Amino acid sequence: SIRAIFQKTLVEEKKKALNRGDHSGSTNSVSSLNPVKEHGVLFECSPEKWTDQRKAPPVMAYWVVGRLFL
């Protein structure tokens, strides 16, 4: 899902660049200020076979984050 969002962003950025013409030379001087798009997904996992009915199963959670430097 992260890759799909970034692919869509790249297509939109290319369309914007074509619509405004080739003025990329004026933005190269501030290339370090280019925007960054970030997207993350939180995964939560718990064991499938949890036999101790007295306790809730443990949950492991972790983030997967992607960054696209435009």
N, C-alpha and C positions, 0 to 999 in steps of 0.2 A: 504494500500500500504506500510505503514511503517513496519507493521508486516511481510509482505511477503519478504521485503528486508532483514529484520533481520533473518528470517528463512533461507533464502538462504545463508547468511553470516555464520550462525551457521553450516550449512552442509559443507560449504567450509572449515571452521576452523577445523571441525572434520576430514575431508579428509587430511588436512595438517598435523594434529597431528599423524594420522595413518602412513603417508608417512615418517615422520621423526623419528618414533619410540617413545618409551615412555621416553622422556627426560624431563618430566614435573617437576621433582625434581630440576633441575637446574634453572628453571624459577620461582619457588615459592619464591625465595629470593627477587625477584624484582616484586612481584605481584602488587605493587602500581603503577608500570610503564606500566601495561598492556594497550594495545590500547583501545580506546573508539570509537565506530562507532556512528555517529549521522546523523539523517535524519529528514527533516521537510517538511511540506506541508503548503502552504499559502492558506487560504480560504478567499474569498471575497463574501459578501452577500449584496444585495440591496433589498428594498421592491418591492414586486410584483405589488402592486397597488399604483402607485405614480401619483396623480392627478394634481399636480402643474407643468404645462408645462413650467413655467418661470424658474424653477430651476432644476438642475440635481438631480436625486435621491441620497440620501446619501449612502455611501458605508461603510460597516463595514468589516474590515479585521483583521484576527487573524491567528497566527501560531500554528500549532500542531507539537510538536517536540518529537521525541523518541530517547533514548540513549541506546546503547547496550554495556555493559562492557564485553569485551572479556576475 
